Amino acid sequence: MIWALIFWGVLFIIAAATEFATQQLVSIWFVVGSLCAIILAICGCSEITQAAVFLIVSLILLIFTRPIFRKVIKFNLKDTNLKRELGKNAVVIQEINPETGTGRARFGDSEWIAVSSQNLVIPKDSIVRVCAIDGTKLIVEIVKKADDKNAVSNEIK
């Protein structure tokens, strides 16, 4: 009995600490399930009964309450407003080369990984337009090559 109490107590603490640390409803059901198993261990029920009740309670709570919690609790998803930056220009500071997977561009005050939308090599000091932003990568298209004197010149916004 003492080993069962220790086991369920440790499981309870781990699940509670995980839930407290993440606050994303990942282990709250296991906290309740282990609490039920602790109560059964104190009452002297067998380990099989404790484990069965733990699993049943945890699964029932998981299946029926998670969708409700997801609808009720709005997780803070922040819009970064990067959509406003689409169509603006950047300067290539490292040659963009699809074959080697290299390329960086200065966009505003920051340096970004840059990828050519047309799968072209774009030389350093070229002006590019931001077509999309994928995580930490700028997807760009060339506006003016660094060595092209006749290309259309757009101001860097």
Backbone bond lengths (Angstrom), bond angles and torsions (degrees), N, CA, C in turn:
res aa  C-N    CA-C-N  psi(-1)  N-CA   C-N-CA  omega(-1)  CA-C   N-CA-C  phi
1 M - - - 1.451 - - 1.527 111.10 -
2 I 1.314 117.72 -40.44 1.460 120.44 -177.01 1.527 111.47 -64.87
3 W 1.354 115.34 -37.17 1.468 118.56 179.15 1.524 111.34 -68.27
4 A 1.297 116.64 -35.06 1.467 120.42 177.23 1.527 109.95 -66.44
5 L 1.326 116.71 -42.21 1.474 119.87 177.59 1.523 111.26 -62.37
6 I 1.327 115.78 -42.30 1.475 119.31 178.42 1.520 110.42 -63.77
7 F 1.330 116.60 -45.85 1.473 120.61 -179.55 1.526 111.51 -58.95
8 W 1.340 116.76 -51.39 1.462 120.13 -177.67 1.534 110.82 -67.71
9 G 1.328 116.35 -34.32 1.463 119.76 177.59 1.518 111.94 -65.20
10 V 1.330 116.24 -43.61 1.472 120.06 177.60 1.529 110.27 -64.78
11 L 1.330 116.91 -42.94 1.465 120.58 177.59 1.532 110.77 -61.03
12 F 1.317 116.31 -41.55 1.466 121.30 177.55 1.530 110.49 -59.98
13 I 1.328 116.92 -47.21 1.476 121.12 -178.60 1.530 111.16 -64.45
14 I 1.328 116.38 -43.49 1.476 119.73 179.68 1.531 110.65 -63.49
15 A 1.323 117.17 -46.38 1.466 120.72 -179.43 1.531 110.96 -64.96
16 A 1.335 116.54 -40.67 1.468 119.93 179.47 1.526 110.68 -67.32
17 A 1.331 117.39 -41.70 1.466 120.89 178.98 1.529 111.00 -65.12
18 T 1.324 116.44 -39.73 1.469 120.41 177.59 1.518 110.62 -63.42
19 E 1.313 116.83 -44.97 1.465 120.38 179.20 1.520 110.94 -64.20
20 F 1.309 116.60 -42.52 1.468 120.82 179.74 1.523 110.35 -63.57
21 A 1.332 117.55 -40.74 1.463 121.53 -177.63 1.523 112.55 -70.71
22 T 1.330 116.89 -39.14 1.466 119.44 -175.59 1.514 113.62 -93.52
23 Q 1.308 117.80 -35.62 1.464 123.90 -176.49 1.528 111.90 51.01
24 Q 1.317 115.28 39.90 1.458 121.33 -178.90 1.523 112.62 -122.44
25 L 1.314 117.57 17.94 1.463 122.57 179.41 1.524 111.85 57.08
26 V 1.337 116.33 49.96 1.455 119.64 179.30 1.518 112.76 -101.88
27 S 1.324 117.51 -20.82 1.468 117.80 -176.52 1.529 114.02 -141.66
28 I 1.294 118.49 11.55 1.468 121.09 -178.58 1.523 111.12 -62.15
29 W 1.327 117.66 -32.46 1.462 121.66 -179.08 1.522 110.98 -67.70
30 F 1.338 116.22 -34.55 1.457 120.71 179.53 1.527 111.28 -74.68
31 V 1.322 116.62 -25.90 1.467 120.15 173.55 1.529 109.19 -63.37
32 V 1.323 116.23 -48.21 1.473 120.54 -179.81 1.525 110.63 -66.35
33 G 1.337 117.28 -42.24 1.463 120.57 179.12 1.514 112.36 -62.57
34 S 1.322 117.52 -41.91 1.469 119.43 178.96 1.524 111.09 -70.53
35 L 1.318 117.71 -31.87 1.464 120.54 175.97 1.532 110.35 -64.08
36 C 1.330 116.56 -41.42 1.469 120.07 176.10 1.531 110.82 -63.16
37 A 1.340 116.80 -39.84 1.464 120.41 179.00 1.531 111.24 -66.96
38 I 1.326 117.15 -35.54 1.469 120.56 176.35 1.527 110.13 -62.24
39 I 1.309 116.45 -44.17 1.472 120.69 179.35 1.526 110.35 -61.29
40 L 1.342 116.84 -42.72 1.467 120.42 178.46 1.523 111.41 -66.00
41 A 1.339 117.34 -36.21 1.470 120.37 178.28 1.522 110.49 -65.87
42 I 1.326 117.31 -38.84 1.464 121.03 177.62 1.529 110.25 -65.43
43 C 1.323 116.88 -36.58 1.477 121.14 179.62 1.529 111.96 -75.23
44 G 1.338 117.97 -10.01 1.454 120.68 176.88 1.510 114.85 91.63
45 C 1.312 119.01 15.53 1.472 121.38 178.20 1.526 109.68 -70.14
46 S 1.318 116.00 159.08 1.466 120.89 -178.99 1.531 110.78 -68.92
47 E 1.330 114.27 160.48 1.477 119.88 179.56 1.526 111.09 -64.10
48 I 1.323 117.39 -33.98 1.465 120.77 178.65 1.528 109.83 -64.47
49 T 1.315 116.91 -43.06 1.472 120.96 177.89 1.520 110.14 -63.89
50 Q 1.323 116.96 -42.59 1.467 120.96 178.70 1.529 110.95 -60.14
51 A 1.332 116.00 -46.83 1.466 120.74 -179.09 1.529 110.84 -64.72
52 A 1.328 116.18 -41.42 1.471 120.05 -179.99 1.522 110.79 -63.65
53 V 1.330 117.04 -44.61 1.469 120.14 179.66 1.524 109.80 -65.74
54 F 1.333 117.28 -40.76 1.467 120.69 177.16 1.530 110.66 -56.46
55 L 1.318 116.15 -50.18 1.466 120.77 -178.67 1.531 111.63 -64.58
56 I 1.301 117.31 -46.00 1.467 121.13 -177.30 1.526 110.86 -64.18
57 V 1.330 116.82 -48.42 1.474 120.16 -179.39 1.530 110.47 -62.87
58 S 1.338 116.86 -45.98 1.464 120.52 -179.01 1.524 111.61 -61.71
59 L 1.331 116.72 -45.57 1.470 120.27 -178.88 1.530 112.25 -66.88
60 I 1.322 116.81 -42.39 1.472 119.72 179.35 1.528 109.98 -61.81
61 L 1.325 116.21 -46.14 1.472 119.21 178.63 1.524 111.31 -63.44
62 L 1.311 116.40 -41.62 1.464 120.89 179.61 1.526 111.17 -62.28
63 I 1.311 116.92 -47.61 1.462 121.22 -176.37 1.528 112.28 -67.43
64 F 1.324 116.48 -42.19 1.464 118.77 -172.13 1.524 115.11 -93.59
65 T 1.316 118.69 -25.57 1.469 118.22 -176.00 1.520 114.46 -100.67
66 R 1.303 119.02 -25.68 1.471 119.98 -178.41 1.523 112.67 -58.80
67 P 1.341 119.76 -47.14 1.468 118.53 177.75 1.533 112.84 -60.79
68 I 1.318 116.17 -36.25 1.473 119.51 178.95 1.522 110.33 -66.79
69 F 1.343 116.59 -45.89 1.466 120.12 178.61 1.526 111.32 -60.95
70 R 1.314 117.48 -39.78 1.476 121.22 -179.94 1.531 111.35 -62.09
71 K 1.330 117.25 -37.12 1.457 120.33 -179.91 1.518 111.59 -76.26
72 V 1.329 117.10 -40.13 1.461 121.88 -175.48 1.522 111.91 -75.68
73 I 1.325 116.18 -44.71 1.461 120.58 -176.91 1.521 108.50 -92.44
74 K 1.305 115.28 119.22 1.463 120.80 177.21 1.520 108.17 -91.80
75 F 1.322 116.23 113.74 1.453 119.47 178.33 1.518 108.46 -75.79
76 N 1.303 116.21 141.35 1.460 121.93 -174.95 1.519 111.24 -73.63
77 L 1.312 116.29 96.52 1.445 121.92 172.52 1.522 106.69 -100.18
78 K 1.304 115.99 120.34 1.453 119.95 -175.99 1.520 110.65 -100.16
79 D 1.304 115.25 130.47 1.450 120.57 174.84 1.519 107.36 -80.01
80 T 1.308 115.82 128.73 1.465 119.35 -177.23 1.521 112.22 -86.44
81 N 1.309 117.96 -2.48 1.456 123.51 -179.34 1.524 112.86 59.92
82 L 1.326 117.62 23.63 1.457 120.15 179.06 1.524 111.69 -71.37
83 K 1.331 117.54 -16.24 1.459 120.13 178.29 1.523 110.86 -61.66
84 R 1.342 116.16 -29.09 1.467 120.27 178.36 1.521 111.71 -65.28
85 E 1.317 116.49 -24.87 1.459 121.37 -175.29 1.530 112.94 -82.67
86 L 1.327 116.81 -12.25 1.461 119.78 179.92 1.519 109.64 -63.45
87 G 1.329 115.98 138.52 1.455 121.15 -179.69 1.520 113.46 90.81
88 K 1.314 117.86 -10.31 1.463 120.69 178.01 1.525 109.65 -83.88
89 N 1.312 115.68 163.01 1.455 121.17 -175.47 1.518 112.55 -98.00
90 A 1.328 114.80 155.41 1.462 123.09 176.92 1.519 107.78 -139.19
91 V 1.326 116.40 165.48 1.465 121.91 179.25 1.529 108.45 -112.62
92 V 1.327 116.14 131.39 1.459 121.54 179.01 1.524 108.52 -74.12
93 I 1.332 117.38 123.68 1.471 121.02 179.28 1.530 112.00 -107.98
94 Q 1.327 116.86 -11.67 1.470 122.99 171.66 1.518 106.37 -142.40
95 E 1.318 116.28 131.37 1.463 120.46 -177.74 1.531 111.10 -45.70
96 I 1.329 115.23 131.56 1.462 121.06 176.10 1.519 107.05 -88.93
97 N 1.333 116.13 117.23 1.453 121.23 -176.36 1.524 108.90 -133.20
98 P 1.338 117.71 109.31 1.466 120.82 -178.46 1.535 113.71 -63.08
99 E 1.333 116.96 -29.41 1.464 120.05 -178.22 1.521 111.90 -70.06
100 T 1.330 116.65 -39.28 1.468 120.05 -178.83 1.523 112.12 -94.59
101 G 1.320 115.96 -11.71 1.461 119.95 179.24 1.517 113.24 74.11
102 T 1.328 116.41 25.89 1.462 120.45 -179.49 1.512 110.29 -108.96
103 G 1.305 115.77 161.07 1.456 121.20 175.63 1.514 111.45 147.57
104 R 1.335 115.30 133.51 1.457 121.42 177.51 1.521 107.67 -140.92
105 A 1.332 114.68 149.96 1.467 120.52 179.07 1.524 108.81 -138.25
106 R 1.321 115.86 146.95 1.458 121.41 173.89 1.524 106.84 -92.09
107 F 1.327 114.23 121.49 1.465 121.61 -177.84 1.511 106.66 -128.30
108 G 1.305 116.41 109.81 1.454 120.38 -174.02 1.512 108.92 67.12
109 D 1.316 116.62 -126.10 1.462 121.59 179.77 1.518 112.91 -97.19
110 S 1.326 117.76 5.86 1.462 120.80 -172.09 1.516 111.97 -121.78
111 E 1.338 114.20 154.67 1.452 120.87 171.21 1.521 108.32 -98.30
112 W 1.325 115.98 135.01 1.462 122.03 -177.88 1.522 109.78 -125.44
113 I 1.321 116.14 153.82 1.460 120.61 166.48 1.522 105.65 -70.08
114 A 1.322 116.76 135.36 1.468 120.32 -177.65 1.522 110.40 -123.02
115 V 1.333 115.80 140.50 1.454 123.24 179.71 1.519 107.48 -130.94
116 S 1.328 116.99 136.10 1.460 121.68 179.40 1.525 110.71 -76.29
117 S 1.329 116.40 129.34 1.468 119.89 178.45 1.522 111.57 -71.11
118 Q 1.351 116.92 -25.03 1.464 120.72 -179.52 1.522 112.24 -97.56
119 N 1.357 116.41 6.29 1.461 121.42 179.73 1.531 111.74 61.75
120 L 1.356 116.03 38.41 1.457 122.24 -179.77 1.517 110.48 -108.61
121 V 1.335 116.14 155.99 1.459 120.94 171.10 1.525 106.84 -80.03
122 I 1.330 116.88 128.17 1.460 122.06 -179.34 1.529 107.32 -119.80
123 P 1.340 116.84 119.37 1.463 119.37 -175.71 1.529 113.79 -69.86
124 K 1.337 114.68 160.16 1.459 122.56 176.79 1.526 109.35 -59.28
125 D 1.317 117.02 147.88 1.470 126.65 179.60 1.531 113.58 72.78
126 S 1.338 117.70 7.46 1.462 120.39 174.74 1.522 108.87 -76.96
127 I 1.331 114.98 157.49 1.461 120.81 174.84 1.524 107.35 -101.12
128 V 1.340 115.03 131.20 1.462 120.97 -178.52 1.514 109.41 -127.13
129 R 1.332 115.53 157.30 1.464 122.48 176.87 1.522 108.46 -106.63
130 V 1.313 116.70 136.98 1.462 121.92 -179.86 1.529 108.37 -80.05
131 C 1.341 116.26 117.37 1.471 122.16 179.08 1.521 111.31 -92.28
132 A 1.331 115.44 -35.62 1.466 120.67 -177.47 1.521 108.53 -158.64
133 I 1.319 114.53 161.67 1.456 120.80 174.74 1.521 106.40 -126.23
134 D 1.332 115.09 121.72 1.463 121.41 -178.45 1.521 108.35 -118.91
135 G 1.317 116.21 95.15 1.464 120.61 -177.63 1.507 110.63 66.86
136 T 1.333 116.56 -109.64 1.462 121.11 179.51 1.523 111.88 -107.12
137 K 1.316 117.27 16.62 1.469 121.25 -178.28 1.519 110.75 -115.15
138 L 1.324 114.95 138.45 1.462 120.81 169.63 1.520 107.85 -91.91
139 I 1.297 117.14 130.19 1.461 122.00 171.82 1.522 104.93 -98.10
140 V 1.339 116.55 118.25 1.463 120.44 -169.47 1.521 111.81 -125.77
141 E 1.342 114.41 159.86 1.455 121.73 171.32 1.527 107.56 -128.25
142 I 1.298 115.55 148.53 1.466 119.53 -174.32 1.525 111.16 -73.94
143 V 1.320 116.07 138.03 1.458 122.86 175.17 1.522 108.67 -109.04
144 K 1.339 115.98 -46.52 1.466 120.86 -179.68 1.517 108.69 -147.54
145 K 1.338 115.67 121.50 1.461 119.47 176.30 1.518 108.97 -71.85
146 A 1.302 115.58 152.37 1.463 121.13 -177.76 1.523 111.78 -61.87
147 D 1.317 118.11 -34.43 1.463 121.21 -176.28 1.523 112.83 -102.18
148 D 1.326 119.15 5.68 1.460 123.66 -176.49 1.521 109.87 -95.85
149 K 1.323 117.56 106.58 1.470 122.53 -177.10 1.532 112.34 -76.76
150 N 1.331 118.55 -25.41 1.456 122.24 -175.15 1.526 113.71 -97.57
151 A 1.301 118.09 2.01 1.464 120.35 -176.71 1.516 110.52 -72.32
152 V 1.317 115.47 158.81 1.452 121.23 177.78 1.521 108.28 -65.73
153 S 1.316 116.89 128.98 1.451 121.11 -177.95 1.529 109.69 -103.11
154 N 1.294 116.65 122.75 1.461 122.62 175.42 1.512 107.99 -113.89
155 E 1.309 116.15 143.54 1.453 120.18 174.74 1.510 109.28 -65.13
156 I 1.316 114.81 149.14 1.461 119.49 172.50 1.485 106.76 -81.31
157 K 1.324 115.28 121.15 1.468 120.53 -176.35 1.499 110.04 -86.10
